[in-house]
Amino acid sequence: MTLAAFELNDGGLRLRTGAGQEQCEPGLALVQGQDLLLGRAAAAWVRREPAKVMNEHFHRLSTDPLPQPLERARTHADLIHAQLQSLWQAGADPSGEAVLAVPGVWNREQLALLLGIADACAFDAVGLIDSALLTLAGAGPLAPGHHAVVDGGLHQGLVSTFTQHPERLERTGVSTLPAAALTDLEDSWLSAIADQFVAETRFDPLHTGASEQALFDALPGWLEALGRGETPEAALTINGQRFALTLQRGALLRKVKGRYDALLEALNAQPLPEGTLWLHERLGRFPGLAAHLAEGLGQPLQPLSGAQLWAALKAQGQALRGTVGALSYLTTLTVSAQNEAGLRQAPARILPEAPIPTPSAAPGAAGEEPATARATHVLLGWLALPLAGEAILPLGGAEGPTKALGLPPLGHLEHSEAGWRLIPEAPAHLEGLPLSGPLPLALGQTVHLGAGALPLRLIHVQAADG
């Protein structure tokens, strides 16, 4: 059975069991009387009682005393123990064993304290590894050379650098990135949306703790819709009165541009290596951020997700296992680099480049396109683009016909006598399986691109005269 794993990022603590079940909650805690609320329960009060919600225990990882000590939690370490134990009880793995995937900036003393905390929990910590290393390994096979991963946390982000050697992936450096604090990015979006409410409805959702909490609770869904290029309705019901408006993506992006510029400036000040730059979904979920950074840095950012950490966990298997009570901190993994043969020919587990023909109903059957049908348009999310006269069609990026979607570069379509084919520059999936290279596209075939799994499909639009 695959090992369970904790991903210890305070912006989203995750426990994934060997059976594939996942628990996720923010690194938050709140004292109410003699009760201790953790994770999502504490998040329900983060804007109502901001002074009482504690969110620094994973950031500090220390035995410093809490401002409001409890009998069962007197230090930051006690809060970490309580959250790990709570997550484990909610989704315990039958094996009783787990790997700890941790931020790369924790020092030896903090890692030793973490292992001591884990030793007091109901599971056995059997592995300790840099979380960015494990996640990047799951995005492979990687091109040989240098890679950098940009990630966010509640209080600060990280830039982790790696080198992909022929047979191993090695971490070469880690630095903090305060401008990538998730709380600051969320605050900028809350403020921008609140300004739109004031301008259009004369209602200020930041006026009371209850309405600010309602705005905060709704924010993730709105960001997700805006990230897909939609124009969602934002509605809040406060004291029985409903306030609603349509979120204006362009105006909102102008409002948050200062925060995005601060992150871009901080990244430009980093000694980023020449190579591939990756952006974790914790940051990539903010609409337009990936495209803004890509334009400012002059190179595309490839998306990373928690699912890739899980893929690497399954692939590495027992290689991550150490000796309980004397674990080594892994900053290098045995991972083969991408090679030319791998680029030209996908492994057996990857789908074939062209769909396999299957027997079909007689010509003219309901729902079937005639044999002469050809692709006239491509659908990318909600945007339909004509293909007539195009030889190369870029997908995503700040320029080109898909710029209205505000996406990072995802790849491009190429046309030849054989038809259209997709050249992906971001992770792409067909029927849930990853693509390793160019894919000839059939009419009606759906490919999902990037961290947001944006659907792409070739379609035939029939003229009115048939």
C-alpha positions as CSV (number, residue, x, y, z in Angstrom):
1,M,0.0,0.0,0.0
2,T,1.2,3.5,-0.8
3,L,2.3,5.5,2.2
4,A,0.1,8.3,3.6
5,A,1.6,11.8,3.4
6,F,1.2,15.1,5.2
7,E,2.0,18.3,3.2
8,L,2.8,20.9,5.9
9,N,2.0,24.2,4.3
10,D,0.0,26.5,6.5
11,G,-2.0,27.8,3.5
12,G,-3.4,24.3,3.1
13,L,-2.4,21.4,5.4
14,R,-3.1,18.2,3.6
15,L,-3.2,14.5,4.6
16,R,-3.5,12.0,1.7
17,T,-4.0,8.4,2.7
18,G,-2.8,5.3,0.8
19,A,-6.4,4.8,-0.3
20,G,-6.4,8.2,-2.0
21,Q,-8.7,10.0,0.5
22,E,-7.7,13.6,1.3
23,Q,-8.2,15.9,4.2
24,C,-7.3,19.6,3.9
25,E,-7.5,22.6,6.2
26,P,-5.7,25.9,6.8
27,G,-3.1,26.2,9.6
28,L,-5.5,28.1,12.0
29,A,-6.5,27.7,15.6
30,L,-8.9,29.6,17.8
31,V,-9.5,29.4,21.6
32,Q,-13.2,29.7,22.6
33,G,-13.5,29.3,26.3
34,Q,-11.7,26.0,27.0
35,D,-12.4,24.7,23.5
36,L,-9.8,24.7,20.8
37,L,-11.1,25.2,17.2
38,L,-8.8,24.0,14.4
39,G,-8.5,24.4,10.7
40,R,-11.9,25.1,9.0
41,A,-13.7,25.6,12.3
42,A,-11.2,28.4,13.1
43,A,-11.4,29.8,9.6
44,A,-15.1,30.5,10.1
45,W,-14.0,33.2,12.6
46,V,-10.9,34.5,11.0
47,R,-12.6,37.8,9.9
48,R,-15.0,38.0,12.8
49,E,-12.4,37.6,15.5
50,P,-9.1,38.3,13.7
51,A,-7.2,39.1,17.0
52,K,-8.1,35.8,18.5
53,V,-7.4,33.5,15.6
54,M,-3.8,32.0,15.8
55,N,-2.1,31.4,12.5
56,E,1.7,31.5,13.2
57,H,2.3,28.0,14.7
58,F,3.5,26.4,11.4
59,H,5.3,29.6,10.4
60,R,7.3,29.7,13.7
61,L,7.5,26.0,14.4
62,S,8.8,26.6,18.0
63,T,8.0,26.0,21.6
64,D,7.2,29.7,22.1
65,P,4.2,30.2,24.5
66,L,0.8,31.0,23.0
67,P,-0.7,34.4,23.8
68,Q,-3.8,32.5,25.2
69,P,-2.5,29.2,26.6
70,L,-4.9,26.3,27.2
71,E,-4.5,23.2,29.3
72,R,-4.1,21.1,26.1
73,A,-2.2,23.7,24.1
74,R,0.4,26.0,25.7
75,T,2.9,26.5,22.9
76,H,3.0,26.7,19.1
77,A,4.3,23.2,19.1
78,D,1.2,22.0,21.0
79,L,-1.0,23.6,18.2
80,I,0.9,21.7,15.5
81,H,0.4,18.5,17.4
82,A,-3.3,19.2,17.8
83,Q,-3.7,19.9,14.1
84,L,-1.7,16.9,12.9
85,Q,-3.6,14.6,15.3
86,S,-7.0,16.1,14.2
87,L,-6.2,15.5,10.5
88,W,-5.0,12.0,11.2
89,Q,-8.1,11.1,13.2
90,A,-10.3,12.5,10.4
91,G,-8.7,10.3,7.7
92,A,-6.4,7.8,9.4
93,D,-4.5,5.5,7.1
94,P,-4.8,1.8,8.0
95,S,-1.0,1.4,7.8
96,G,-0.5,3.9,10.6
97,E,2.5,5.4,8.7
98,A,3.0,8.7,7.0
99,V,5.6,10.7,5.2
100,L,6.1,14.3,6.2
101,A,6.6,16.7,3.3
102,V,7.8,20.0,4.7
103,P,8.8,23.6,3.6
104,G,12.4,23.8,2.6
105,V,13.2,26.7,5.0
106,W,12.8,24.8,8.2
107,N,16.2,24.4,9.9
108,R,17.6,21.3,11.7
109,E,16.2,22.4,15.1
110,Q,12.8,22.9,13.7
111,L,12.8,19.6,11.9
112,A,13.9,17.8,15.1
113,L,11.1,19.5,16.9
114,L,8.6,18.4,14.2
115,L,9.7,14.8,14.5
116,G,9.3,15.0,18.3
117,I,5.8,16.3,17.7
118,A,5.0,13.6,15.3
119,D,6.3,11.0,17.7
120,A,3.6,12.0,20.1
121,C,0.9,11.6,17.4
122,A,-1.1,8.4,16.6
123,F,0.9,7.7,13.4
124,D,4.5,6.7,12.7
125,A,6.5,9.3,10.7
126,V,8.5,7.1,8.3
127,G,9.8,9.7,5.9
128,L,10.9,13.4,5.8
129,I,11.3,15.2,2.6
130,D,11.3,18.7,1.0
131,S,7.7,19.2,-0.2
132,A,8.7,21.2,-3.3
133,L,11.2,18.4,-4.3
134,L,8.5,15.7,-4.0
135,T,5.9,17.8,-5.9
136,L,8.4,18.7,-8.7
137,A,9.3,15.0,-9.0
138,G,5.7,14.2,-9.7
139,A,5.7,16.7,-12.7
140,G,8.4,14.7,-14.5
141,P,10.1,13.5,-16.4
142,L,11.9,16.9,-16.3
143,A,14.1,18.5,-18.8
144,P,17.8,18.3,-17.7
145,G,19.1,21.4,-16.1
146,H,17.8,24.0,-13.7
147,H,14.3,24.4,-12.3
148,A,12.8,26.8,-9.8
149,V,9.5,26.4,-7.8
150,V,7.6,29.4,-6.5
151,D,5.1,28.6,-3.8
152,G,3.0,30.5,-1.2
153,G,2.1,30.2,2.4
154,L,0.0,32.2,4.9
155,H,2.8,34.5,5.9
156,Q,5.5,34.1,3.2
157,G,6.3,32.2,0.0
158,L,9.3,30.2,-1.0
159,V,11.5,30.0,-4.1
160,S,13.2,26.5,-4.2
161,T,15.8,25.8,-6.9
162,F,16.7,22.3,-8.3
163,T,19.0,20.7,-10.8
164,Q,17.8,17.7,-12.8
165,H,20.8,15.5,-13.4
166,P,20.5,12.4,-15.7
167,E,19.4,10.2,-12.9
168,R,18.6,12.4,-9.9
169,L,16.7,15.6,-8.9
170,E,18.7,17.7,-6.4
171,R,17.6,20.7,-4.4
172,T,20.2,23.4,-4.7
173,G,18.8,26.3,-2.8
174,V,15.8,27.8,-0.9
175,S,14.9,31.4,-0.1
176,T,11.9,33.1,1.4
177,L,9.5,35.3,-0.6
178,P,7.4,37.5,1.8
179,A,5.6,39.1,-1.2
180,A,4.0,35.6,-1.9
181,A,2.1,35.6,1.4
182,L,-1.4,34.2,0.7
183,T,-3.0,36.4,3.3
184,D,-1.7,39.6,1.5
185,L,-3.0,38.3,-1.9
186,E,-6.4,37.4,-0.4
187,D,-6.6,40.8,1.3
188,S,-5.9,42.6,-2.0
189,W,-8.8,40.7,-3.7
190,L,-11.1,41.2,-0.8
191,S,-10.4,44.9,-0.9
192,A,-10.9,45.1,-4.7
193,I,-14.3,43.3,-4.6
194,A,-15.4,45.3,-1.6
195,D,-14.7,48.5,-3.6
196,Q,-16.9,47.2,-6.4
197,F,-19.7,46.5,-3.9
198,V,-19.4,50.0,-2.5
199,A,-19.4,51.6,-6.0
200,E,-22.4,49.6,-7.3
201,T,-24.5,48.9,-4.3
202,R,-23.4,51.4,-1.6
203,F,-22.9,48.4,0.7
204,D,-19.4,48.0,2.3
205,P,-18.8,44.3,3.1
206,L,-15.7,45.3,5.2
207,H,-17.8,47.4,7.5
208,T,-18.6,44.6,10.0
209,G,-16.9,41.4,11.0
210,A,-19.9,39.3,9.9
211,S,-20.1,40.7,6.4
212,E,-16.3,40.6,6.0
213,Q,-16.4,36.9,7.0
214,A,-19.2,36.3,4.4
215,L,-17.0,38.0,1.7
216,F,-14.0,35.9,2.8
217,D,-16.0,32.6,2.7
218,A,-17.2,33.4,-0.8
219,L,-13.8,34.5,-2.2
220,P,-12.4,31.1,-3.2
221,G,-15.4,30.3,-5.5
222,W,-15.3,33.7,-7.1
223,L,-11.5,33.4,-7.7
224,E,-12.0,30.0,-9.3
225,A,-14.7,31.3,-11.6
226,L,-12.7,34.4,-12.6
227,G,-9.7,32.1,-13.2
228,R,-11.8,30.2,-15.8
229,G,-12.5,33.4,-17.6
230,E,-16.1,33.6,-16.4
231,T,-18.0,36.8,-15.1
232,P,-19.6,35.4,-12.0
233,E,-22.3,37.0,-9.9
234,A,-21.2,38.0,-6.4
235,A,-24.0,38.0,-3.9
236,L,-24.0,38.6,-0.2
237,T,-27.1,38.4,2.1
238,I,-26.6,40.4,5.3
239,N,-29.3,40.9,7.9
240,G,-31.9,39.6,5.4
241,Q,-30.9,42.0,2.6
242,R,-29.3,40.7,-0.6
243,F,-26.5,42.7,-2.4
244,A,-25.4,41.4,-5.8
245,L,-23.2,42.4,-8.7
246,T,-21.3,41.0,-11.6
247,L,-17.6,40.8,-10.9
248,Q,-15.6,42.8,-13.5
249,R,-12.3,40.9,-14.1
250,G,-10.5,43.8,-15.8
251,A,-11.3,46.3,-13.1
252,L,-10.4,43.9,-10.4
253,L,-7.1,43.1,-11.9
254,R,-6.3,46.8,-12.1
255,K,-7.0,47.0,-8.4
256,V,-4.7,44.1,-7.4
257,K,-1.9,45.0,-9.9
258,G,0.1,46.7,-7.1
259,R,0.2,43.5,-5.1
260,Y,1.1,41.5,-8.2
261,D,3.8,44.0,-9.1
262,A,5.3,43.6,-5.6
263,L,5.5,39.9,-6.1
264,L,7.0,40.3,-9.6
265,E,9.6,42.8,-8.2
266,A,10.5,40.3,-5.5
267,L,11.0,37.5,-8.0
268,N,13.1,39.7,-10.2
269,A,15.3,40.3,-7.2
270,Q,15.8,36.6,-6.8
271,P,18.8,34.8,-8.4
272,L,16.6,32.6,-10.5
273,P,18.6,30.0,-12.5
274,E,18.3,29.8,-16.3
275,G,15.8,27.0,-16.8
276,T,12.2,26.1,-16.1
277,L,10.1,28.2,-13.7
278,W,7.1,26.5,-11.9
279,L,4.2,28.1,-10.1
280,H,2.3,26.2,-7.4
281,E,-1.5,26.2,-7.6
282,R,-1.6,28.0,-4.2
283,L,-0.5,31.0,-6.1
284,G,-1.8,30.0,-9.5
285,R,-5.4,30.2,-8.2
286,F,-5.3,34.0,-8.2
287,P,-6.7,35.2,-11.5
288,G,-4.2,36.7,-13.9
289,L,-1.2,36.3,-11.6
290,A,0.6,33.6,-13.6
291,A,0.2,35.6,-16.8
292,H,1.4,38.8,-15.0
293,L,4.5,37.1,-13.7
294,A,5.2,35.4,-17.0
295,E,5.1,38.7,-18.9
296,G,7.3,40.5,-16.3
297,L,9.8,37.7,-16.1
298,G,9.9,37.1,-19.8
299,Q,9.2,33.4,-19.6
300,P,6.2,31.1,-19.1
301,L,5.5,29.5,-15.7
302,Q,4.6,25.9,-15.6
303,P,1.8,24.9,-13.1
304,L,2.4,22.6,-10.1
305,S,-0.4,21.0,-8.0
306,G,-0.8,18.9,-4.9
307,A,-1.8,16.0,-7.2
308,Q,1.8,15.9,-8.5
309,L,3.1,15.5,-5.0
310,W,0.8,12.5,-4.6
311,A,1.9,11.1,-8.0
312,A,5.6,11.2,-6.9
313,L,4.7,9.6,-3.6
314,K,3.2,6.6,-5.4
315,A,6.1,6.4,-7.9
316,Q,8.9,6.7,-5.3
317,G,7.3,4.0,-3.1
318,Q,9.6,2.6,-0.4
319,A,12.5,4.9,-1.5
320,L,11.1,7.6,0.8
321,R,11.0,5.3,3.8
322,G,13.6,5.7,6.6
323,T,14.1,4.5,10.1
324,V,11.5,5.6,12.6
325,G,13.1,7.8,15.2
326,A,16.2,8.5,13.1
327,L,14.9,9.9,9.8
328,S,17.1,11.5,7.2
329,Y,15.8,14.7,5.6
330,L,15.6,14.1,1.8
331,T,16.6,16.9,-0.5
332,T,17.6,14.6,-3.5
333,L,15.5,11.9,-5.2
334,T,16.4,9.3,-7.8
335,V,14.5,10.6,-10.8
336,S,15.5,10.1,-14.5
337,A,15.6,13.2,-16.7
338,Q,13.6,13.6,-19.9
339,N,15.5,12.5,-23.0
340,E,15.1,12.9,-26.7
341,A,13.6,9.4,-27.1
342,G,11.1,10.2,-24.4
343,L,10.1,13.4,-26.2
344,R,9.4,11.5,-29.5
345,Q,7.8,8.5,-28.1
346,A,5.5,8.4,-25.0
347,P,5.8,5.6,-22.5
348,A,3.3,2.7,-22.8
349,R,1.1,4.1,-20.0
350,I,0.5,7.3,-22.0
351,L,-2.3,7.4,-24.6
352,P,-1.4,6.9,-28.2
353,E,-0.8,10.1,-30.2
354,A,-3.8,9.5,-32.4
355,P,-7.2,8.1,-31.3
356,I,-7.8,4.4,-32.3
357,P,-10.6,4.1,-34.8
358,T,-13.7,2.2,-33.6
359,P,-16.6,0.7,-35.5
360,S,-19.3,3.3,-36.0
361,A,-23.0,3.3,-36.9
362,A,-24.1,3.7,-40.5
363,P,-23.4,7.1,-42.1
364,G,-26.1,9.6,-41.3
365,A,-26.8,8.1,-37.8
366,A,-28.0,10.6,-35.3
367,G,-25.3,12.8,-33.7
368,E,-22.6,11.7,-36.2
369,E,-20.7,14.3,-38.3
370,P,-20.3,13.5,-42.0
371,A,-17.0,12.1,-43.1
372,T,-16.1,15.4,-44.8
373,A,-16.6,17.5,-41.6
374,R,-13.5,19.5,-40.6
375,A,-12.7,21.6,-37.6
376,T,-13.8,25.2,-38.1
377,H,-13.3,26.5,-34.6
378,V,-11.5,25.7,-31.4
379,L,-13.2,26.0,-28.0
380,L,-10.8,27.0,-25.1
381,G,-12.9,27.3,-22.0
382,W,-15.8,29.6,-23.0
383,L,-13.9,31.2,-25.9
384,A,-14.6,30.0,-29.5
385,L,-11.9,30.9,-32.0
386,P,-12.2,30.5,-35.8
387,L,-9.4,28.4,-37.4
388,A,-9.8,29.6,-41.0
389,G,-6.5,30.9,-42.4
390,E,-4.5,30.0,-39.3
391,A,-1.4,27.9,-39.3
392,I,-0.3,28.4,-35.7
393,L,-2.7,29.4,-33.0
394,P,-1.2,30.3,-29.5
395,L,-3.1,29.2,-26.5
396,G,-2.8,31.5,-23.4
397,G,-0.4,34.2,-22.8
398,A,-0.7,38.0,-22.6
399,E,-0.8,38.4,-26.4
400,G,-2.8,36.7,-29.1
401,P,-6.4,35.7,-29.7
402,T,-6.8,34.0,-26.3
403,K,-5.5,36.9,-24.2
404,A,-9.1,37.7,-23.0
405,L,-8.8,34.6,-20.8
406,G,-5.9,36.0,-18.9
407,L,-4.1,32.6,-18.9
408,P,-0.4,31.7,-18.7
409,P,1.1,30.2,-21.9
410,L,-0.4,26.8,-22.4
411,G,1.0,25.8,-25.8
412,H,-0.2,26.2,-29.3
413,L,-2.1,24.5,-32.2
414,E,-0.3,23.7,-35.4
415,H,-2.0,23.0,-38.8
416,S,-0.7,20.8,-41.6
417,E,-2.1,18.6,-44.3
418,A,-2.8,15.9,-41.7
419,G,-4.9,18.3,-39.6
420,W,-4.5,20.1,-36.3
421,R,-2.2,19.0,-33.5
422,L,-1.7,20.3,-30.0
423,I,1.8,21.3,-28.8
424,P,1.4,21.6,-25.0
425,E,3.7,23.9,-22.9
426,A,1.8,23.1,-19.7
427,P,0.6,19.8,-18.2
428,A,-2.2,18.4,-20.5
429,H,-4.5,15.5,-20.0
430,L,-6.7,13.4,-22.3
431,E,-9.3,11.2,-20.6
432,G,-7.5,11.7,-17.3
433,L,-4.1,10.5,-18.6
434,P,-1.1,12.9,-19.1
435,L,0.3,13.8,-22.5
436,S,4.0,13.6,-23.0
437,G,4.3,15.4,-26.3
438,P,2.4,16.6,-29.4
439,L,-1.1,15.2,-30.0
440,P,-3.0,15.1,-33.3
441,L,-6.5,16.3,-32.4
442,A,-9.7,14.6,-33.7
443,L,-12.9,16.5,-34.1
444,G,-14.8,16.7,-30.8
445,Q,-11.9,15.3,-28.7
446,T,-11.4,17.1,-25.4
447,V,-8.0,17.9,-23.8
448,H,-7.7,19.6,-20.4
449,L,-4.8,22.1,-20.1
450,G,-3.0,23.6,-17.2
451,A,-3.6,23.7,-13.5
452,G,-7.2,24.8,-14.0
453,A,-7.9,21.8,-16.3
454,L,-9.3,24.2,-19.0
455,P,-11.1,22.2,-21.7
456,L,-9.9,22.5,-25.3
457,R,-12.0,21.0,-28.2
458,L,-12.1,21.2,-32.0
459,I,-15.6,21.7,-33.3
460,H,-17.3,22.1,-36.7
461,V,-19.8,25.0,-37.0
462,Q,-22.2,24.2,-39.8
463,A,-23.2,27.1,-42.0
464,A,-26.8,28.1,-42.2
465,D,-27.1,26.9,-45.8
466,G,-25.7,23.5,-44.8
